[in-house]
Amino acid sequence: MPDYPFSRRDAARLLGAAAATPMLGAPTPDICALTAVEMAGLIRQKKLSAREVMTAHLRQIEHVNPKVNAIVTLVADRAMDDARKADEAQARGEALGPLHGLPIAIKDLVATAGIRTTYGSRLYKDFVPDHDAIHVERIRKAGAVLVGKTNTPEFGAGSQTFNEVFGATRNPWDLTKTCGGSSGGAAVSLTTNMVPLADGSDNGGSLRNPAAFCNVVGFRVAPGRVPEAAQGNAWSTLSVSGPMGRTVSDVALLLSVMAGPDPRCPISITEPGAKFAAPLERSFKGVRIAWFHDLGGMPFDPRIRQAVNAQRKVFESLGCIVEEAEPDLTGGAGAYETLRLWGYASGHGAEARLHPELFKDTIRESVELGGKLTAADIARANGQHSLVWDRMRRFLERYEYFVVPSTQVPPFDVYEPWVKEINGIRMKTYIEWMKCCWMITITECPSISMPCGFTAERLPVGFQIVGRHRDEFSVLQLAHAFEQATHYGRQRPSIAG
């Protein structure tokens, strides 16, 4: 059975937008186009109020969201009330958090107290959590105002954002194309100026692929950098939460709030998140960068190669020494695939057996395959994981960074569940076309997806800057330098206004 079991007519019906806000008039792109850092500064200086900022963004959501279906649960009244409270707190002279008054949307895989959280699943279509995830707690405490939830594929599976609760999210650069996933709603909300900040999560590329498809920044951080409360296999390093934004500075600002130790997370990194709020400028003279070739024979659409390879000269202009070189990731694919299937079996097995009709085919198949794994299979995967990790560590002793595309293809048809073929090579599974991302996942290195240009069809392209183990700040620094040299991320789709 196909993974996207709808005709085009059915799919079009499912592309409905989230609930509309009360009519607020025309959008105000002058406010909504500000970076999060600029917006936060103007609020602190009392040149903008939190209510003015929220009103502008609710207008933008009302204007844009029906076209793209990115924000699927909207809490407009609550958001305006929270913005009012933020202004009143500032008027009383209370201490302001670093995100004071900034609107933010939270991915629909993440628990938000009092706000519907569906995981893109019909099983949870009316579920309202009574608690916040750890990083949502921190975002609220830092003064941000939640406007709602962003769309995601069912349980975050796959890099195409569609589900049977809300339908699909369209790419605003071309409404016939996918926005990627699983943080697709977040990426679309950012590139259309509906919010200045958003969170995401990443296992096989869910922060990086949609960022590339939508011309924004998505940062897969080291496991444990953004703590998550223990549940299931709390020691797994495949899935992480991380920040998304329109600029590297905005992403660093959000990471400074999301990151930091927490006793509820057994792999939590002890360094404070505040380190990411430091200035990002540095010299890159003489810094060695390894440049991708094909990651062991991986196919890439020629348009991706052309756009990414054109950026080599930018790094050379920054003073970097750029060489074509790749780490030995032998065994990484098998390790990732096994550990991922094990995660699906342990995380969704019980519910999938009870309600198989409520799960899409690819999840059911992953659960079934994961359930057949033996102890020897898992032990072998963990051994391969360790070897790949150590080979990557040694490779990055010679090079400080590794540059590789964020996707193997440009954005594709919104009605296609996944890419079946690249350059004549058939993809065996629904995640194989994302391999350039999940082969980085298994190394546990931080990786930021950066806008790096467009195809001839005006479709965004992105690449990953991969850094040393747990060295997110250095990755942010190089990404910032590249951004300042190119400004690709400043460009917005026309429907953003």
N, C-alpha and C positions, 0 to 999 in steps of 0.2 A: 504494500500500500504506500502511496506517496506521503511524504512528511507534511506536505501543505495541502490538506485534503479539500480544497475548494476550487470551484470553477472561477473564472475571472469575474463572473457576475456575483457569485457569493463573496469572493474576496473584496470586491468593490463595496459591497454592503458592510463588510467587516472593517472597512477603513474609516469608519465614523470617528469623529473627534470626541475629545473629552467634553464633559459638561461645560457649557458656556457660562461666563461670568455675567453679572448685570451689565447692561450697556454702559460703557464708560467714555465713549467718544473716540476720537482718532488716537492712534498710538503716538508716543513721544520719543522718537528714535534718538534725539539728542541726549536724553538721560540713559536710555537703554543701551546705547552704543558705547558708553563709558566702560573702561575696564573696572574690575572689582576693586583694584587698588585705588584708582581715581575716585570711584564712588564712595568708598569708605572714607577717604580723605575729605571729600566735600561734606559728608555727613558730620564728621568730627568738627569741621570748621563752621558748622551750622549754615553752610551755603545751600544745603539740601536737607530736607527732613526725611525721616524714614517713611513717612506717609506719602510724600511726593514721589519717592523712589518706588514704593509699592504700587501706587496708583498708575505710574507710567508702565510698570511691568505687567500689571493686570490688563491694561489697555493693549499692550503688545501681544499678550497671550490671546486675548479676545480676537485680535486682528489676524494672527498667524496660525494659531493652533488648529483651527478647523481645517486648514490646508495640509497639515503634516501629522496630526495625531501623536504628538510627542508627550504632552502632559495629560495623563489619563485619569488622575484624581486631583481635582483642584479644590483648595480650601480658601477661597477668596475672602469670605467674611472673617474667618479666623486670622488670616494673614493681615488684613487691614487692622484688626483689633490688636494683634501683636506689634504691628508697626506703630500704632498709637502709643502703646505701652513703652516702646523703645524711645519714642520722642519724649514722653513724660519722664522717663528715667534720666535721660540726658538733661532735661530742664532742671531736674532736682540736683544735678551735679554728681550723679552716681558714676562710678568707674565704668568705662566702656570697654567691651571686649573687642578684639581685632576685627570681627565680622559685624560689628554693630549696625543694624538696620539693613543689611544686605539680603535681598531675596535669594533663596536657594531651593532647588528641587531635589528630592531624594529618590534614588532608584527604587522601583517597585519590588525589588528583592530584599529590601532592607526594612527592618521593623521600625515603625514610627508610632509612638503612643497616640492613640485617639485618631489616627489617620489610616484609612483603609490601605491594606498591604496585601496584594493578591498573588505575588510571585508569578504573575502571568498565567495562573492556573485556575480552571473552573472549580477545583476543590476549595480554593480560598477566595472566591470572587467577592465574598462579603465579609472577609476577615478583617477585624480591627484590633491590632495589638494593644496590650496594656503597658508596654514598655518601649523604650528607644534602644536601638543598637548603640554600642559604645560610642562610635564616632558621631552618631546623631546627637547623643547627649552632649558631646563636646561642641558640636556646631551650634546647638541651641545656647549653650552656656557662653559661647563666644559672641552672642548677640545676633546671629543670623535669624532670619524669619522664613519659616517653611511655607512655601506656596502650594506644594502638592507633590505628587509622585510621577516619575518618568517611566515610560513604557519599556518593556523588556520581553524577550521571548520566554516561553513557558519554562519556569525554573532556571532561566538564564542559559538554556541549552542552544548553542549555535550562534553564529554571527549574522543573523537576519532577524530583525525585531518584528515579530508577529505573534499573536496568540489568539485564542478563541474567546477571551474575555473582552479585549479592546480592539482587536484587529491589528493591522500593520501600521508602522510609522514610516512615512515617506521621506526621502532625501530632499531637502529644500533646494539643492543645487540642480536637481532634475527630479520632478515628482514621479516619474516613472521608475525610479531606481530605489534600491534599498539604502538605508542609512547605516547598515552593518548592525552589530550587536555584540554582546547583549546590552551594553550601555547605550543603545541607539537613541532612546528617547532623551537621554541626557545630552548627547552630542548635538542632536537637532535643536534642543531647547537653547543651547549655548550659541550655536552658529546663527540662529535667527533672533538673537538678542531677547529671548523671553525670560532668561535668567542670566546673571553674571557668573554664577558658580553652580556646579553640580557635582555630586559624588558618582562613583561608578565602582564596579568590581571586575576582576579579571582572573580567569583561569587559563583559557587558551588564546586570549587576545581581546577580551571584552571591553577593556579600556582603550586598547590601541587601535583595533580595527575600525570602530565607529568614529574615533577621533580622526583617523586618516580619511575616511569616507566623507566627513563633514567639515574638514578644514579647521579643526580645533586641536587642543592639546590634551592628551590623556596619559597619565603616569601610573604604570605598574611599579609599585614600590616593592622592597624586599619583604618577604613573609615576616609578620610580626611587627613591621613598622607602624601599621595602623592596626591596633589590637582588636580582636573579635572574641566575644565571650565563648567559653568552651562549650562545645556541643559536637556530637558525632565524633569524628577523628580530629580532635583539636590540634594535633601535631602535624597535620597535613600542611604542606607548603605550596600546594598548587593554586589555591584561590586566595586572592587578596582584595581588600578594598583600597581605593585610592582616589585622588582628586582629578577633576577635569575643569578646564577653563579655556578662555580665548587667548590668554597669554601665559608665558612661563611664570611671570611674577604673580599672576593670579593663582596659578596652581601651587606655587610655593607658599603663598599666603594661606590657602586652604589646608595644605599639608601641615603647616605649622600648628594648626588647630587639631587636625585629625590624628596626628602622630603622637607618640609618647607611651610610656609604660602603663600597664594596667594589670592588677593582680588576677583579673578574671581570664586572662589570656596566657596560656602556658608557654607560648613562644614569643611573648611580647619583648621587644627590644627596649633596653633600659634608657637609651638616650632621650632627652626631652625633645618635644616637637618644636620648641621655640627656636632651635638652631636653624630651621628652614626659613625664618623671617629675616635672616641676615642678608646684606647686599650680595648680589649675584655676580658682580663684575670680577674678572680676573684675566690674566694674560694666558694665552695658549701657545705662545712661541715655543716651538720644539716639542710640543705634546704629540705623542704618537697615536694615530687612529688606524684601526684595521677596517678595511672596506670589503663588503661582501662580494662574492662571485656568484655562487649558486647554492650554497649551504648543502653540499653533497649531492647535487643533481636535482634540486628542487626547481620546478618550472615557475617562471615569472612572465606575466604578460609583457610584451615589449614596451608598452606605454609606461608601465611601472618602472622598468629598468631605465628608460630614457629620462624620466623625471627625477629619479633618485640619483642616477650617475651624474646628472648635470650639476648636482650640489657639491661634488667633490672639490671643485675650485673654490667654493665659498670657505670651506675649512682650511684650504691651503692659504687663502687670503688672510685668515685669522692667525697664521703662523704655524699651523699644524703640519706634521709630517704624516702623509696619508699613503698607506700601502695596501695593496690587495692581499688580504690574508684572512683565514677563517679558523675558528677553533675546531678541534676534533670532537664532534658531538655523537660519535658512534655509540649506539645503544640508547641514546636519549629518546628516540621515537618510541621504542618498545617500552621503555620505563614510563614515559608519560601516558601512553595509551592504556597500559595495565593499571597504573595508579588512578587514572581518571575513571575507568570502568569500575574499579573497586569502590571509588567514592560514590558513584551512581547507585551501585547495589546497596551500599550501606545507608546512603542518604534517602533514597526513594523506593527501595525494594518493598517495604511493607505496604506503603500506600499504593504502589503500582500493582501489587498482587490483589489488593482489595478492590481497587477501582481502575482496572486497566483501560476502560473506555474513556477515562478522563485524562489519559496521558497520550501525548503524540508519539508516533511510531518510533522516532529516533531515541526517545528516552526509554521506552519499553525495551527496545533492542539493547540499549546500553545496560540497563538493569539486568536483563537476562544474561548477557555476556559476562557482566561483572559477577553474577552469582555463580558462574561456572569456574571462576578462578580458584586455583589451589594455593595452599600455603607456599608451595615451592615457586609458583608464579609470582606471588607478591614479594617473596624474599629475593628472587632474581631481579625484579624491577627495582627494589630498594638498593641492591648492589650496583646496578647500572646507573641509577640516579647518583650515587656517591661518586662513581668514577667520572661521570660527565661533569659534575660539580667541580671536582678537583682539576680536571683538564681545563675547564674554563678559568678557574682561578690562576693556573699557571700561564695560560694564554694572555690573561689581562695583567700579568706582571710585565710582559713585554710591551703591550699596548694598554693605554689608559681607557680607550673606548673602542666599541665595535659598532659599525653602522650597517643596518640591514633594513629592507623595506618593511613597512607595517602590514602590508597586504600583498598578495600575489596577483591580484586583479583589481581593476577599478570597480566602482559601484555597479552592481548588476540589476537585472529586472526585479522589481519589488514583488512580482508574483512567483519568482523562483525561490524555493526554500534554501538551496545551497548550490554552489558552483560544481558542476558535474565534470568539467574538462578545462584544462589549461594547456594551450599550445599543443593540442592533440593528445594530451596525456589524461586518461580518465582518473577521476578522484574516487577512491574506493569507499570513503566514508564521508559523512556530512561535515566533518571537521578537517579533512585532509587539505582543503584549499586554504586553511588558516595556519598551516604548518610553520611558516616563517615566524609566527608569534609563539606557538606553543613549544617550539624547540628552544626558545629563549626562556620560557616559563620553567623548564626543567633545570636550568642553570641556577635559578634563584637570584639572578642578577637584576638590579633595577633597570627599567627600560621605559623611556619616554617616547611617545609618538608625536612627531612634529609635522606641521604642514610644510610641504616642500614643492608645491607647484600644482599644475593642472594638466590634464590630458588635452588633446586637441578638441575634445567634446566638452570641455570646461567642467570636467569631473575632478574633484580634489584627489591628491596623492599625498601620502605621508611616509616618513621613515622613522625607524627606531634608533635612538642613541642609547646603547647599552653600556652600563658602567660596571665598576668593580663591586664586589659583594658588599651590600649595605652602604654603598657610597652614593646615596641619592643626591646629596648636596652638590657633588661634583657634576653629576648628570644634569642637574638644573642649571649649573653655571654654563656648561657648553651649549645646552639648548637655548639659554638666554642669549648667548653670543651669536648663535646662528640666527635666532629670531631678529635680533637687532640689525643683522647684516642683510636680511632678506625681506622681512615684513610680509611674508605670504599669508600669515594668519590674520592680517588686518582685513582681508577681503571677505565680504559677506554676500550671501545669495540675495538676489533682487527682492524676493518676497519678504525679506527682513525689514524692508522700508528704508 
